């Protein structure tokens, strides 16, 4: 028996014994996700137990080194773990920008003290992070950011504003791009800081969205003191860290294209019914078939990129390709779900529609092609760095 097969059997046995039954059911909404943090209230004892057990194994961040809260698994072992979790419909124990974005950046650019201080807390779900990138006048052109950090000897003094700061009102800490030098090229002079959201001078205000929910915030900094040991990497070299982190963010957002719901044809059948085993609406049937084929193709592409990553290849500009197509595919999926639901899909309130969940989720997908870099920007990156088109 191979080492991987042994790992598979051991993993299966552990999950069967340790995953609570309540954590083997599909999440009804984003509210069922566990984000952790200093002020997190667990939705149930089962949610708390599941996080503690998975974090104890290092399986919230399975490929991270053990000294930083991970399990030190190989990519192949991680794939086995995820497959075994999917086999019993086990929920992800922890949703975290710290895991998806900041963690990889700290592993690559952070010093040893920063890794030991922050990574284990991320792995255990003790600190919830938000991202301080976009500004009112620096969205797609992020390098034009103006939030300033002045060198005051033993600390930086931060002043400025960020926008679209997801869950800033609930986060404990922020990883933030700031300008430490305005004399050179706009991509230079940007630094990468970490600081506590409870620091004096930090204010987060929720922004109401068309979905009726408010995941985004505008965040203000007024004379915020940040210790110098919270600078990641070198002063003025934060743009390299920012780009590296964005590849992970775009891969994460693009992953929505793989699909997290039941197959489209099942959802459509539940809404409009079947005739002779087929969807009763032939036009919708053709669109659903096309979308599901595209989902399969995208899923295979994601798997191919994962295999390349196992071999040590860098994702690079391919993250823009995954982000663009994955988010556009997710928007298509929800458009078809709304088509299948008909007038019922427009219900905004009431128990029957789970307070208008479908309509609200459909509206939320409109942000997919904006957050993490607009679709237009991704197409420019693809044209220049992947297709190498002349003049791009």
N, C-alpha and C positions, 0 to 999 in steps of 0.2 A: 504494500500500500504506500502510495506517495505521501510526502509530507503535506501536500496541499489537500489530499483526500482525508488524511488524519485530522487536519485543521477543520475541514468541513464538518466531519462527524462530531468533533468536540464542540464546535460552534453551534451546530444544530441542537445538541443536547443541552448546552448552556442556555440558549434562547428559550427552548421549550420549558425549562425549569424556572427561568428568572423573569421572563416577560409577562407582566400581569395580563389577565384576559381583557381588561378594559383598554389596554394599549394595543390590542390586536384588532381594533375596529377602525374604519376610515374616519378621518377628521371631518366633522360636519362643517367647520368654518375655520378661519384663521384664529379664532378665539380658542380653538382646541390645541394650538401649538404652544410649546413650552419655550419661552425666551430667556428665562432665568434672570439673574440680576439681584441687586441688593434689596429691591422692593417688590420682587416677584411674589405673587400669591398663587400657589399651586391650585389647579382646577380640581384636583382630587388627590387622595393618598397614593393612588396607583401612578399618577403622573410623577409624583415626587420620588417614589420608590424606583420607577423605571430610570429616571435620570441618575439617581444615586448609584444604581447597579451598573449602568452602562459607563458612567464616569469612573467608577471604581475599576473597571476593566480597561479603561483607556479607550473605550470604543465610541466615545463622542467625537474623538479625533484620532481614528485608528492608525493613521500613518505617521502621526507626529512622534518624535522620540519620547521614550518613557520618562526621561528626566523633565519633560515639559508637560506631562499629563496625558500623553498619548500611549499607544500600545506598541509602537515600533513595527507595525505590520507592513508587509510589502504591498504593492499595488494589487498583486494577484490575490493576496489574502483579504485585502479590503473588498475586492469584487466578490469574493466568496461570502464575506460577512453580509454585504448588502443584499446578495441574492437570497441568503438564508433568512434575513429579516423580511424580505418581500414574500417569501414562501409562507410565512405565518401572518402576513399583513401587519407586521410590527411597525409602529409609528417611529419616526425620527425622534430620539429622546430630547434633542435640544436644537432649536433654531437660533442662529447666532451670526451677526455680522463679524463678530470676532473670529469665528471659525471660518467663514466663507471668504473673508477679505483681509482683515488685519493680521490674523495668525500667519498666513503664508508670507506676508510682507515682513513681519517680525522675525520669522525663521530665517529669512534671507538677509535682512538689513539690520536687525536689532542687535545690540550688544548683549553679552551674556547676562548682565544684571537685568536688563529689560525683558529678556526671554523668561528668566526665572520668576520675575515679578508678575508678569501679565499672562503668559501662556497657560500655566496651570489653572488660574482663575477662570480663563475663558473655557478651558476643557471641562471644568466642574460646573459651569453655568453660574458662577458667583458674581460676575461683572457683565453688564450688558453695554454694548458699544453702539455708537452711531457714527456716521461719516460726515465730516465737514469739508465738502468739496465745492459744490456749486454756489454761486453768488448771484444776486440780482442782475449784475452786468457781466457775469462770467459763467455761462452755462456750457454751451457747446464749445466755446472758446475759453476753456477752463484756465489756460495759462495767463489770462488777463486778470486773474483774481487780485483783489486789492486788500483783503484782510491783512493787517500789518502786525508784525511781532518785532518790537524794539528790544535790543540788547541792553539790559539794565545791570550788567555785571554778573550777579548770581542767578538771575531769572530773566525771562522774556515778559514783556508787557503787550498783551494781545488786544487789538481793537478792530472791529469790523462786523460784518454780517454774512451769514450763510443762509441758503434757502433750499427747499426740498430736502431738508435734513430728516430722513425717515426715522420716526420714533424718538426724536430728540427729547421729547417731553417725558419719555419713559427710560431713557438711557442713563447709565451711571458715568460713563467716560466717553470721550470723543477722540477720534483720530482726525487731525485737522491740517489742511494745507494753509500755510501763511506765507506772506512775503517778508523776507528778512533783508532784501536788497532791491532797490528800484532803479539802480544806475545802469544795469546792463540789459541784455536780451530778456524778453519777458519770461522765457522758459527757465532762465537762470534766476537766482535769488529767491527761489521758492523752497521752503523748508517744511518738514513733516513733524508735527508736534502731537503729543498725547497729553490730555489733561482731564481732570475730574469735572463733570457737569455741575457739581455742587460748589465749584469755585466761585468766589465773590465776583460779580460782574457778568455772569452767564445767565441768559434768559432765553427760554424756548417757548414759542407761541405756535399752537397747532394751526394748520391751514385747512379749511373745509374743502373737500373735493366733490366732484359731481356725483360720486357714488354715495354721498351722504356720510362717509367715514372720513377720518382725518389722520392718516398715517404720516403725512408730511408735516414739517414745521419750518418756520423761519427762526433762526437762532442769532442772537445778538451778543457781542462781546464788548465790554467796556472796562478797560484797564484790568484785564484778567492776568494775574500773575501765574506764570508757568515755570516751574523749576527747570533749569537747563539740562538736568539728567533725563528729562522727558523728550528731548530731541532725538529722533530716530535718524541714524545715518549722519552725514555731514551737513553743516550749515550751507544752505543754498543749493543742495543737491536733492531736494525733495521731489523734483519732477520725475526722476528715474524711479523712485519708490511709488509715486502716484501712478505711473504708467503700468508698473508691474502689478500693483493692486487692482487696477482697472481690468486687466486681463482675467483675473479671478472673478471680479464682479460680473463682467460680461458673460463669462462662462456660466456663472450661477443663474443670471437672468435668462440666458439663452436656453438653459435646461428646462424652462417652462414649456418649450416646444415639444418635449418628449411626452407630455401628457400626464396629468395627475388625477384624471377622472376616469370613469368607466369609458369604454370605447364609444365613439360618437354614434355608431349605428345602434347601440343599445339605448343610449339616451334618446335618440330620435324616435326609436320604436316605442319607447314608453310614452312619448308625447303624441305621436300621430297614428300609431298602430301599424299593423302589418296586413298585407294582402298576399295570400299564397306564399307566405314566408318572406316577403320583401316589404320594404318601406312603401307605404301607399302613395307617397308623393315621388314620382320618378325624377323630377328635377332635383329635389333635395337628396334623393338616393345617389345620384351621380356626383353631387358636390361632396357628400359625406365620403363616398368611396375614394374620390380624388384626395381629400384631406387625410384620410387614414393611410393611403399609400405614401403620401408625403411625410406623415409622421413616422412611418416605418423607415423611410429613407434617412430622415433626420436622426432617428435613434441609432441607426447603423453608423452614421457619420460620427456621432458622439462616441460610440464604442471604439471606432477606429482611432479617434483622437486620444482616447484613454489608453489604448494599446501603445500609441506612439509616445505618450507621456511615460508609460512604464519603461520604455526603452531609453528614456532620458531626453527625448525631444522637447523643445520649448514650444509652448502654445503660440506665443507671439501674436501676430496679426490675425491668426486663425480665430482668436477669441471674438473678433469683430464679425466674422462670418457666422459663427455660432450664435452670437447675440442677435444679429440682424434677422437671420432666418427663423430662429427659435421664437422670438417675440412676435414676428409677423404671423407665424404659424399658430401661436396661441391666440392671437386676435381673431384669426379665421375660425378657430375652433369655437370660440364663444359667439361669433356671429351666427354660425350654423346652429348652435344650441338655442339661440334666440329665435332663429327661423323655425326650428322644430317646435318650440314652445308656443308660437303664435301669440295671440293676445294675452295668454296667461303669463308669458314671459315678461310682460310689462308691469305685472303686479308689484307694488312697491312696499306694501305693508301687509301684515296678517300672518297667521300661523300656517295657512296652507302653503304659502310660498317661502316660509322661513324668513319672514320680514323682507321679502323681495331679494333673496340671495342671488338668484341668477342675474337679475337686472343690474344689481350693484356690482357683481363680479364682472359682468360684461363691460360696464362703464370703467371699472378699474383697469381693464386690459388696455385702455387707450393710452395709459401712461407707460406701458411696456416699451413702446417705440421711442420714448423720450428719456426715461431714466437710464443711467449708465452710459449715456451717449446716444444722441438721436440716431434714427435709422439713416438719415442723410449723411451724418458724420461717419457712420460705419461703412456706408457705401464708398465714401471717399477713401477711407483707409484700405478697404478691399481693392479698390481700383489701383491705388498707389503701391501697396506693399505685397499684394498677392497676385493680381493680374498684371501689375507693372505696366499699366497703360501709358502711352506717351502723353505728356502734359498733365498727368494726374498729380 
